Amino acid sequence: MSMEGSGIRRICNIVFSLLILVLLVSNLSLSIDEARKRPSVTGKVVDEDGKPLSGANVTLIFFDRYRRYVAKTVKTDSNGRFHASVDKEWSYLVYVTYDDKETPGVDYVPERWRTWLSSGSTASRDFVLRKGASIYLEGDLRYVKTNKIATSCEITVIELEGEGGSYWTGPVRDYGNDSDVARFLGFDGRLAVVPAGAKVKIRVKAHFPDGYSHSFTLTGETGYFKLSQGELLRVDVREQNLLKNIEYVSNILNSGFTLLDDCRFVGFLVEAEKKDLLNAHEACREALIFLGKKLFDQSFAKIRSAYILATRAEAILRRLVDSSLQSLLPSLLLFVFLSLASAYLLSERLYLEMSAGDRKLMVPGNLILDTTLYILFVILFYYVFPGCRLIPKNMFVAMVLLTFLAGKVAWLLFNRTMRREKSEDRQIQLKSAIAIAFSLGTRNLRRRRVRTLINIMSITILVFGFITLTSISPEYGLSKTKLKPSIPVDCMMIKDRPEDEPPSSFVSLPRSFIDWLEKCPNVTLVSPKAENTPVSPSNPLGYLYSKAGMKIEVLGILGIIPSREANITGVNKIVEEGDYLEDEDLEGVLISSSMKGWLKVDVGDKIYGFGREFIIRGFFNDEALKRMVDVNGMPFIPHCMGGEPVPVPCYPHNVIIMNYETALKMPKVSISRVVVQLNDTRSYEALARLVAFTYEYKIYVSHPGSLTLYS
């Protein structure tokens, strides 16, 4: 019995083993069949000398109209060969890159190949990588149409010799922030790989937050770049970028001066535009001088100022010309009406007898009179209104004749309507009623000819007054508003604030602008202030904790450079216990004296919050901070969202004061304004104009007893 049982178990084990073997073979065959159905690509990567490149990266990017993503990445083997399969049948971009990490630049130009991978098929291609070098673009990209720095750029390599080849197949020529090599292959957005030993230029297209784009070409000192394999060349784009901006503004100036000459030639009073164009030309010249000295920020400030002046002047001149041309025909039609109405009132049924041999001809007197009046009006109009001389004389004469004939035809049709007899038993129509009303009106006017003539003269004077005023362009410039002074100090406060937002709101100033101010001539002090955007008590910036376990919520953070801010606003005077902050003290803070007892802390104690520790250097008086005002007269204290829809000043006990650099690392804190002092009080207005034109910020110029807003 035991022998039979053991035999059965042995048979069962054999059957079970056979079943597992069958399943394994079936799964293996299915896997092989699936692998055979998967689309794949294979090939070899070599350099220009035919040497296999081991360890080259081969990246397959799936792409269609709506999306792109990396489908597969493999490396070549010791023979330079590779094989990569993907899951989906579709169109793919195959990128091949290789670099020797020991050299500063990229050693080979990336290759690209576009192919369609079908199920069950294998695409094959051998890639030959050209020797390469790298060009890295440094410096901010600017455009005169906006005060913002470029957020991204497109870089195109232009090879001066040799064929360009297909865009999708061959060496990669497009780089930049939004290129495939930057998004998927880890290349820097400012890096371009160029063929080694070849003459190339670099085409740059910068994109800006306001939707503008600006293009220019980098050519190098010799008119092109030529690098050896593995070399890295750093190129400062600011010079070429600014030269292109200056060229663009120069073209606007040329167009503006041509338009100005045309307007002055025909008699328009355009002295304001002439002054602006001359100032723009001078600013353009100064921009070139700054550019020659490598003062790129000052150069851009000047050229943007020139751009604003030139474009506004040119736009006003074009509007002046367009409005003048558009008013020609309406004015001539009005003169036709005035001449016909005056003649009809002054010479009813008056005929002049003209003899020609035995024949006598009766000519209506109003025809001669209205023609004479029309000619006088037109002659006066031609010499008074410069717009008449914007078109050729023969065209103007043709317009005058056609307008007069059209007016006469309309007048005859109107008279025929007035004289049409109506039967007594028919109902009066609307046009007949209008004709009767005009007939009665004209008879009444004839009885009061003196008054009628005076009214016609008044209308004529108004018409020519309008013509004269439209021939003069108003002068414009910065808006200057006198405000009530708040701090008796010579300084200038700069702030970026949206037009329709409350005065306490602000747009963060970039740190590059602060750096630019510090490089400006005559500047002796730059004092930026950092503060948070308004938050609500239900969602504070954070909390401060004491060792005693107590905490307070923080709704306002003030970041200052202590010594500089003390010279401007006197913020050091609000400290009533302990010491004021030092410029180098990045851990010290000032808190409200009313919180001293609540937190159970004293001068020198540590408090914790925002993932770090602070040291209490002193306590400020709540009322003193609450009464404190900034240069523009607004509260110095940060704002928060209370029960009102607009921000209100924070309670002082929810505010902490710290060093400027430390504050910028806190949540929702940025530069809200900056105060500048100059060594010459006469230079404030010039700098205010420069900043207003260049950056379009609000500028408050303060002197003892006066405060002026430039905008």
Secondary structure, DSSP 8 states (H G I E B T S, - for coil): -HHHHHHHHHHHHHHHHHHHHHHHHHHHHHHHHHHHHS-EEEEEEEETTS-B-TT-EEEEEEE-SS-EEEEEEEE--TTSEEEEE-SS-EEEEEEEE---TTSSS-SB--EEEEEEE-TT-EEEEEEEE-BEEEEEEES----TT-SS--SEEEEEEEESSS----SSSEE--EEETTSHHHHTS---TTEEEEETTS-EEEEEEEE-TTS-EEEEEE--TTSSB---TT-EEEEE-HHHHHHHHHHHHHHHHHHHHHHHHHHHHHT-B-HHHHHHHHHHHHHHHHHHHHHHTT-HHHHHHHHHHHHHHHHHHHHHHHHHHHHHHHTHHHHHHHHHHHHHHHHHHH-TT-EEEEEETTEEEEEEHHHHHHHHHHHHHHHHHHHH-GGGGGS-HHHHHHHHHHHHHHHHHHHHHHHHHHH----TTS---HHHHHHHHHHHHHHHHHHTHHHHHHHHHHHHHHHHHHHHHTTB-------EEEE---S-S-EEEEEB--TTS-TT--B---HHHHHHHHHSTTEEEEEEEEEE----TTS-SEEEEETTS-EEEE-EEEEE-HHHHHHHT-GGGGEEEE----TT-SSEEEEEGGGHHHHT--TT-EEEETTEEEEEEEEE-HHHHHH-B-TTSSBSS-EE--SSSS-EE--GGGEEEEEHHHHTTSTTEEEEEEEEEES-GGGHHHHHHHHHHHH--EEEEEETTEEEEE-
